[in-house]
Amino acid sequence: MSLEMIIGTILFFASIIVVTFLAKKHTGNLKNYLIGNSNVGGAVSAFTWTASAASAGLFLGAAGLAYQYGWAGLMYLIGVFGSMFISWVFVIPKLRRVAVSRSILTTPDYLVMRYGEKRIKIISAFWTLVFIVPMIIVQFVGAGYLIESTLGLNYFWGMIIIGLTVAISTQLSGYMGVAWLDTLQGSIMTIGTIVMVYLSLQMMGGFTNLNLKLAAIDPSLVQFTGNMPLSLQIGLIVSYLVAFWGQPHLTARVWGLKDSNALRSALPISMILGVIWSFGAGLVGLSARVLHPGLASPDMAMPSVINGLPVFYTALLFFTLIAAMMTTANSLLLTAAGSVSNDILPLFIKDQDDPRVLYGAKLMVLVIGVLSFVLALKPPDLILKINAFAFGGYALIFGIPLFLGVMWKKANLSGAMIALTASPIIYIAWKMFLSRPTGIHEMIAALAITIVLILLATLFGKKPTEQMLEIYSLGQIPKNDQEGHQ
């Protein structure tokens, strides 16, 4: 291991230890532990929201798509940026207004209030755990392989290092620790991405030369449609367009916002971070296609570029990818624990201020962390398949009822239950049996069918009660908006 890597490793993990113990004092009750007592500023909220959304899958996946399809592989970013904008401008402000007036700790809290059905908590907790645990496992697996390939440590020890670090730091520090670490590690990701882009373009001789070299390999690589299957391209755009406001580990950041001023400052910061990270990873993938045209897998595009750099830059970019994995893993882990402690334990312990509820949340962080670690040692194929569905599944299960709940006064319980129960079944069934013969992406099909069913359920189902309408009204912009002081 090089001196640069040793120093970087010491500084990286030392910073985690310091932040963890500084944040530990903010875990005195369940609200502090799960959402930082709704006292998180705009910059930190932007970093923790965006870093939680951008796992290593963004860096490796965006680079891989660009490597395989050229500029056409990056058209899905239309959906990414569209979803970020819709989230911060239309959905998050309304959700936060409700959170100001009501005690909301998790996404199911809002859904129960908006649609007036307590069973939603159980259904939501089930889907949260079904999809989140595989997502945590994949982060651990990616980190283990990255440590093995870069540091030369055995995969098992790489898993030990990352798994224990994420589980223990999250268990001790709660939401504030996760948010501060996301900000610190998100800063590393930003610096690393800018360095990656600079070095990649330098090796290519500039942006224009990059495109000229890509066109010489294959003219379709510099076309926005290219040779990427249209159904895949549209499917990815649609999937990401509806994705972000439905992810439970991202909506948790809404409940932690300090005030509307924090919300307004978070929007531009989040968008800038998203652009840097997404396009940065894509440009590295395009450069890899020129530098290493014969890779066995497109997912190796970014590692192939990183491994060919001087040691200092390799170390910086290694920690960029590790940070991307850890920022997502800790947010997922805290969300899974919050789902158990806030949505399941209250069935047995009615008093939310009961110390056992907070202890239960902390215990579940360790339990889920250990479970994810054990399964990550040799992940079953089923887990990898579930993870592939998770992002789109959350968009359907939570994204639709959340969006309709804040945007449509007539949204009712029947429609919400269709999203929570029928949409994931349609999504999975279409992928398994109909995606290939029809040529229609499973997300497009599931979204279209679910929307039609919800419209029918709204038309023929029971109208929203006064209580449901009250929750809807709380989220709307008041005529004289003085919320900046809240």
N, C-alpha and C positions, 0 to 999 in steps of 0.2 A: 504494500500500500504506500502510495506516495506521501511526502510530507504535507502537500496541499490538502490531500484527502483526509489525513489524520487531523490536521488543524480544523478543517471544515466540519468534520464529524464531531469533534469536541465542542466547537462553538454552537453547532446546530442543536445538539442534545442538551447542552448547558442552558441555552435559551428556553428550551421547553421546560426544564426543571424550574427555572426562575419564574416564568410566567405562571406555571401551575401553582406554585406556592403563593404568589401574589394574588391570584384569583381565588384561592381556597377560602378566603375570608368572606367571599360573596356567595357562599352556599348555605346560608343559615336556615332557609326554608325552601319549600318546593318551588315557589315562584322565582326566587333568586336562582335556584339551581337549574331550572328548565329554561327561563327566558331572561335572566339577568335583571329581574325586577323591573322590566320595561324601562331600562335606563341606559340604553346603548346609543351612542351618537351616530351621525350620518356616515362618516368615513369608515368607522369600524363595521357598521352594518353593511355597507357596500362591499367591503372586503370579505366579510364572513359569508354573505349571501352568494357572491360571485365565486369565491373560492370553493364553497360547498357544492356549487353547481358544476364547477370545472374540475373533475377528477382527472387522473392520468389518462383516462379514456379520451378526454378532449385532446390532449397533446399527442398521444399515440394514434388516436383514431383520426383526427383531422389531418395529421401528417400522412397517415396511411391512405386515406381517401384521395388526398392530393397526389400522392405518389402513383396511385393506380389509375386515376381518371384525369389528372391535371386540374385545370381551373374548374371543370365541371364538378369535381368532387367537393368543391368548397361552396357550391350553391346552397347547400343546406344551411349555411350561416344566415341566409335570409330569414329562415325560420327562427334561428337562435336569437338574432338581434330583434326580430319582431316580437318574439315572446318576452324578451327582457323588457322591451319598451311597454308592451301591454301590461305586464306585471306591475312595473313601477308606476305607471301613469294611471291605469284604470282599476286594477284589482287590489294592489297593496294598500293604497290610501283608504279605500272603503273598508277593507278588513281591519285596518288599524283604528279607524273611527269606532268600529264596534268594540274592539279590544279595549279602547279607552273607557268605554261605559260598562263593559262586562268583564268578569274575570275569565280570561281565555289563556290557556296554557298550551293547547294542542289544536291541530286542525279539526279533529272530531268534536272538540268543545264548540267551535263555531257551527259546524254542521248540525249538531244537536239543537242548538238555539235557533238556527235559521229554519230548520224543517220540523222541529217539535217531536222528535222521535229518539228516545234514549237508546234503542237497539243499534242505532248508527255507530255508537262508540265501540260496541263489540265487533261489528262488521269491519269497521275501519281499523281497529287494532289488529284483527286477523290479517287483513291485506297488508298492513304496514309491516308486520313481522315476516310474512311470506316473501315480500319483495326486498325488504331492507337487509335482512341477514345475508342473502346471497350477494348484495351489493357491497357489503362490508367485506365479505370473504374475497371478492375479486380485487378489492384494494390491497388486502393483505398479500394475496398471491402475486400481484404485480410488483409490490414492494420487495417481496422475497426474491423474486427472479432478478429484479434490478440490482439488489445488493449482491446477489451471487455473481452476476455477470460483470459488475463494476468493481466491487471490493474484493471479490474472490472468496467470500465467505460461503459456507454451505447454505443451501436454501433454507434448511431447518433453522439455522442460527439467524439468518436474515428475518425469518418469520418471528422468531422469539423477540428480536430487537424491536421490530415495528409493532407487533401485536401487543407486547407488554407496554410499550411507550404510549400507544394510543389509548389502551384500556385504562391504565393507571392514571394518566394525566387527565383524561375525561372524567373518570370517577372522582378524582379529587377536586377538580376545578370547576366542573359544571359549565353552564353556558358562557359565563364571562371568560373563563379560561379558553374555551373553544374559540370564542370571538377574537380574543387578543392573539391567540396562536394563528388563527386564520389571517389576521392582519399582518403579523410578522412573516408568516410563510408565504402569504400572498404577495408581499413585497419582494421576497426572494424569487417567486415565480415571475414577477414582472421584470425584474432586472435580468434574470436568466433568459427570458423570452426575447428581450431587446438585444441581448448579446448574441443569442442564436440567430436572430434575423440579420444582424450586422455581419456576423461571420459567414453566414450562408451567402448573402448577397456579395460579399467581398470575394468569396471563392468563385462565384458566378460571373464576376466582372460587372455587377450592377443589375438592376431590375430588367432593363431592356435586353441585355445579353442573356439573362435567364430565360425569357420568353423565346428568344431566337434559338437557343439551344434546345428548348423543349419542342419547338416546332420542327427542328431538324430531326428529332427522334420520331415524333408523330404529330402531325398538324392538329389532330383532335385534342391534344393536351392543352392547347391555348384557346380552345373554344369553350363557351359557357355551357353548351349542351354536350359536346364531345361524344364519346362512345359509352357514357354512363347510361344504363337502362333508365328510361324515362320514369317508369313506375317506381324505381328505387329513389331517383332524385326527388320526385314529387312527394313520395312517401316520407322521406327524411325531412323535407321542408315542413310538411304538415305536422309530423310528429313533434318536431322541435317548436313549431309555432304555438302549440297548445301545451307544451311540456312544463315550463318552469313554474307557473303559478299553482300547479297541482302536486308538486313534490313536497311531502310533509317536512323534510329536513330544511326546505327553503322557506315555507310558510312560517316555520318556527321563528325565523328571523324577523317576521312582521310583528309578532307579539313582543319582541325585545326592543323595538324602536322607541327612542326616548320621546320624540314629539314630531310634529309635522315638519318642522325645520330640518330635523335630521333626515326625514324622508325625502325632502326636496333636494338636499345636498347629496343623498345617496344615489339618486338616479344618474347624474352625469358621471360620477366616479365609477359606478358599476358598469355603465356602457363603455367607458374608456378601457377599463380592465378587460371586458369581454372582447373588444376589438383587438387589443394588443395580444392577448393570449390566443385567440382563435386564428387570426390572420398570421400571427407569428408561427404557430405550429404548422399552418398550411404552407407557408413559404419555405419552411425547413423541408417539408415533404416534397415540394416541387424541386428544390435543390438536390435532394437525395436521388430523385429520378435521373438527374443528369450525372451526378457523381457515382452513383451505385445502381446502374440500370438493371442488374440481374438479380435482385434480392428474391429470396425464396418466398417471403411474405411481405406485403405492404406495411404490416405493423412494425417491421424492423427498420422503417425509413428513418425515424428520428434517432434510434440507437446507432444506426450506421454512420450518421453524421457526427454524433457526439463522440463516438469512439475514435474518430479520426482527428480529433482536435488536441492541442497541447493540454498538458495535465491540469493546469489551472482552470481552463474553460470546461474540461470534462468534469471536474469537481463541482463547479458552479451549476452546470446543467444537470448533473446527477441529483443535487439537492433540490433543484427546481422540480424534477419529476417526483422525488420523494415527498416534497411539500404538497404537491398536487394530490397525491394519494392520501396523505395524512389529513389534509383539510377536509376531504370528503368523508373519510372513515370516521373521524371524531364526531362530525355532525350527524352522520347516520346512526352512530352508536348512541348518542344522546337522545335522538328522536325515538329510537326503538325503546330505550329505557323510559322515556316520557310517556310513550303509548301504554306501556305496562303499568306504570305507577299512577298515571292520571286517568286512564281510560278503563283499566281492569281492576286495580286494587280498590277503588272507591265502591265497587260492588260488595266488598267485604269490610272496608273501613270507611265509614261515612264522613268522618271529620278530616278534611284535607290538611288541617294543621297538626294532625296527629304525627308525632315524630316518626312513627313506623312507615308512613308514606314516603317521607324523604329518605329514610334508610332503604326502603324498598327500591327507590329510583337508583340510588347509588349501588345497591347490590345487583340490580339488573344490568347496569353498565358492565360490571365485572363478569356476570354470568353470560351475557350475550357476547362480550369480548372474547371470553375463553372459548365459548362454543364456536364462534367464527374462526378463531385461531386453530382449533382442533380440526374443523372441517377444511380449513385452507391448507393443512398439511398434505392432504391428498383429496382435492375437491371432486366430489362426484359430478359426472357429466350433467346431471339434472340441475345442479346448482348453477352451472355456467349458462344453461339454457334459460333458467328462471331470471337470471340477471339480465340477459339480453332483452327480456320482456319488461323488465321492471320500469324503465323510464317511461315507455309508452303506456304501461299499465296504470301507473300513477296519474298520468295525464287524463286518462279516461275515468278512473275511479274517484279521484279527488278533484282534478282540474275542472271537470264539467259542472259538478254541483257547486263548487266554490264560485266559478265564473257566473253561472246562472243565479246563484244566491245573491251576489252583490250587484248584478247588472239587470236582472229581470224580476220585476215585482210579482209576476204571476207564477214564478217557479214554485213548485209544490213538492210534497213528500213523495208522491208516486214517481215523479221524474227523478228525484234524488236517489231513490231506492233502485231504479233501473240502472243508473250510473254505477252505483255501489255493488250491485249483484250481477246484472246481466252483461254489462259492457266488458268486463275481463273475460267472461266466458266466450263472448262473440270474438273478441280479440285473439284469444288463444286458438279457438276452433278454426277461424279463418286462416291463421298462419299454418296450421297443421294440414288442413284439407282443401282450402280454396285459393290460397295465395298463388300457387304455381299454375293451376289450370285456368284461372281467370286473368292472371297478370295484374291483378289489383293488389296494392300493398295492404297488409292487414290493418294498419293504422287508419288508412283512408276509409276502408270498408267498415271497421268497427265504429269509427267516429260518425260516419254517415248514418248507419243503422241506429246507433244509440240516440242521435239527435232526433231522428224520425220518431222513435219510440217515446222519447221524452216529450215531444210535441203532442203526441196522441195522449200520453198520460196527463199532460197539463190540460188538454182540452176536455177530457172525459173524467179526470180524477177530481178529488176534493180540492176546493179552493184553499189557499193559504189562510190560516187562522189569524186573528188579530195579533197574537204574540209573534208569529212569523213575520208579519208585515212590520211590526215594530222593530225587529232586528234588521230587516231590510232598510227601513227608514233611517236607522242609526248610522248606516254606512254611507248615506247620500251626502253630497256637499251642501252644507247649509247656505242660505242666501247671504248671510253676513258671516263669512268664515273667519272665526277668531280662534281657530284650532291651533294656531302657531304657539299659543300659550299653554296648550295642554300637554 
